[in-house]
Amino acid sequence: MDKKTNILLVDDDELYLYLMERTIKEMTHNIEINSFTDGEQAVEFVSICTKEKKDLPKVIFLDINMPFLDGWGFLAEFRKLKSKIRQQINIYIVSSSVRESDIKKAAEYEELTDYLIKPIDRKKLAGIFTRAYNGE
């Protein structure tokens, strides 16, 4: 990764957000991290970036179960914005849920890159970043 880029963390677990941010910052200084505790805030962020033609996150790590607007709601709103987005955004569901119903539902969203079970280890994160930022 040559230029500084950004990612988006969306999870209502503030400890998880803190640990992810710390892990990512230890791995690289080329990533700006934006984090939100509910899907509604994240949709607003993506919407503002789209309207103001600011850099959108290249990677979004999205929890399913959150208050206000959950991960499924975020994806529904993201679909509405998708036609205005010109870049590839890699969206990963990151959940502690291993329920088959959640995994099947996630498969219905073409916008999703993958469904990951918490916690994500450093090796997996490194692979995600390599594919997203060097695979252009």
MIVEX-515505 format. One record per residue (C-alpha): residue in one letter; x, y, z. Coordinates in Angstrom, 3 decimals, padded with zeros to 6 digits. Layout:
N
{A,{X,Y,Z}},
...
// end
This chain:
136
{M,{000.000,000.000,000.000}},
{D,{001.671,003.163,-001.147}},
{K,{-000.883,005.861,-000.378}},
{K,{-002.902,006.218,002.791}},
{T,{-006.301,004.637,002.428}},
{N,{-009.207,004.081,004.771}},
{I,{-011.326,001.317,006.188}},
{L,{-014.585,001.305,008.057}},
{L,{-015.322,-000.690,011.214}},
{V,{-018.995,-001.021,012.155}},
{D,{-019.665,-002.825,015.432}},
{D,{-021.505,-001.978,018.650}},
{D,{-018.837,-003.683,020.779}},
{E,{-016.487,-000.846,021.705}},
{L,{-013.857,-003.229,023.101}},
{Y,{-013.816,-005.109,019.791}},
{L,{-013.465,-001.783,017.901}},
{Y,{-010.574,-000.764,020.129}},
{L,{-008.773,-004.092,019.668}},
{M,{-009.286,-004.078,015.888}},
{E,{-008.060,-000.497,015.581}},
{R,{-004.997,-001.270,017.674}},
{T,{-004.206,-004.438,015.723}},
{I,{-004.565,-002.679,012.365}},
{K,{-002.413,000.260,013.482}},
{E,{000.283,-002.172,014.634}},
{M,{000.207,-003.802,011.196}},
{T,{000.389,-000.642,009.072}},
{H,{000.388,003.125,009.316}},
{N,{-001.066,003.528,005.815}},
{I,{-004.665,003.004,006.854}},
{E,{-007.024,005.584,008.298}},
{I,{-009.682,003.879,010.414}},
{N,{-013.228,005.180,010.773}},
{S,{-015.415,003.322,013.230}},
{F,{-019.083,003.485,014.156}},
{T,{-021.192,001.656,016.711}},
{D,{-024.294,001.281,014.542}},
{G,{-025.181,000.835,010.899}},
{E,{-027.069,004.117,010.680}},
{Q,{-023.924,006.139,011.408}},
{A,{-021.977,004.068,008.887}},
{V,{-024.595,004.564,006.140}},
{E,{-024.505,008.302,006.778}},
{F,{-020.692,008.281,006.531}},
{V,{-020.744,006.389,003.213}},
{S,{-023.506,008.656,001.911}},
{I,{-021.577,011.830,002.786}},
{C,{-018.379,010.466,001.211}},
{T,{-020.346,009.648,-001.947}},
{K,{-022.040,013.063,-002.150}},
{E,{-018.864,015.007,-001.415}},
{K,{-016.748,012.752,-003.651}},
{K,{-014.420,011.877,-000.772}},
{D,{-012.468,008.636,-000.670}},
{L,{-014.714,005.786,000.335}},
{P,{-013.414,002.984,002.497}},
{K,{-011.857,000.197,000.465}},
{V,{-012.749,-002.335,003.192}},
{I,{-015.749,-002.417,005.530}},
{F,{-015.879,-004.795,008.498}},
{L,{-019.543,-005.057,009.466}},
{D,{-021.163,-006.698,012.485}},
{I,{-024.663,-008.162,012.088}},
{N,{-026.242,-007.565,015.492}},
{M,{-026.276,-003.883,016.432}},
{P,{-028.843,-001.458,017.831}},
{F,{-030.649,001.075,015.621}},
{L,{-029.615,-000.234,012.196}},
{D,{-028.075,-003.697,012.155}},
{G,{-025.713,-005.147,009.572}},
{W,{-028.565,-006.371,007.364}},
{G,{-030.099,-002.896,007.419}},
{F,{-026.747,-001.377,006.508}},
{L,{-026.502,-003.703,003.510}},
{A,{-030.031,-002.778,002.384}},
{E,{-029.143,000.925,002.557}},
{F,{-025.779,000.322,000.882}},
{R,{-027.604,-001.265,-002.062}},
{K,{-029.494,002.003,-002.535}},
{L,{-026.216,003.950,-002.661}},
{K,{-024.362,001.429,-004.812}},
{S,{-025.239,003.026,-008.154}},
{K,{-023.470,006.237,-007.049}},
{I,{-020.296,004.428,-005.954}},
{R,{-017.592,004.096,-008.587}},
{Q,{-014.990,002.115,-006.666}},
{Q,{-014.794,-001.450,-005.428}},
{I,{-015.642,-001.755,-001.737}},
{N,{-014.899,-005.044,000.011}},
{I,{-017.536,-005.660,002.672}},
{Y,{-016.899,-008.373,005.236}},
{I,{-019.503,-009.486,007.741}},
{V,{-017.569,-010.022,010.969}},
{S,{-019.758,-011.743,013.504}},
{S,{-019.657,-014.146,016.391}},
{S,{-022.747,-015.786,014.883}},
{V,{-022.169,-019.232,013.433}},
{R,{-025.883,-019.709,012.779}},
{E,{-026.515,-021.300,009.425}},
{S,{-029.411,-018.884,008.819}},
{D,{-027.047,-015.879,009.087}},
{I,{-024.461,-017.475,006.819}},
{K,{-027.129,-018.328,004.218}},
{K,{-028.615,-014.840,004.402}},
{A,{-025.152,-013.325,003.885}},
{A,{-024.719,-015.436,000.735}},
{E,{-027.732,-013.599,-000.758}},
{Y,{-025.813,-010.294,-000.784}},
{E,{-023.588,-009.960,-003.823}},
{E,{-022.096,-006.873,-002.153}},
{L,{-020.401,-009.053,000.474}},
{T,{-016.854,-010.236,-000.043}},
{D,{-016.923,-012.784,002.786}},
{Y,{-018.457,-013.843,006.106}},
{L,{-015.892,-014.022,008.898}},
{I,{-016.210,-015.337,012.433}},
{K,{-014.813,-013.190,015.261}},
{P,{-012.066,-012.739,016.152}},
{I,{-010.076,-012.125,012.970}},
{D,{-006.421,-013.003,013.404}},
{R,{-003.512,-010.949,012.051}},
{K,{-002.763,-013.398,009.251}},
{K,{-006.346,-013.202,007.973}},
{L,{-006.304,-009.380,008.223}},
{A,{-003.033,-009.217,006.321}},
{G,{-004.531,-011.366,003.547}},
{I,{-007.631,-009.149,003.357}},
{F,{-005.536,-005.985,003.104}},
{T,{-003.191,-007.504,000.521}},
{R,{-006.118,-008.519,-001.718}},
{A,{-007.958,-005.216,-001.284}},
{Y,{-005.048,-002.828,-001.696}},
{N,{-002.547,-004.635,-003.882}},
{G,{-004.974,-006.577,-006.026}},
{E,{-006.114,-003.523,-007.991}},
// end
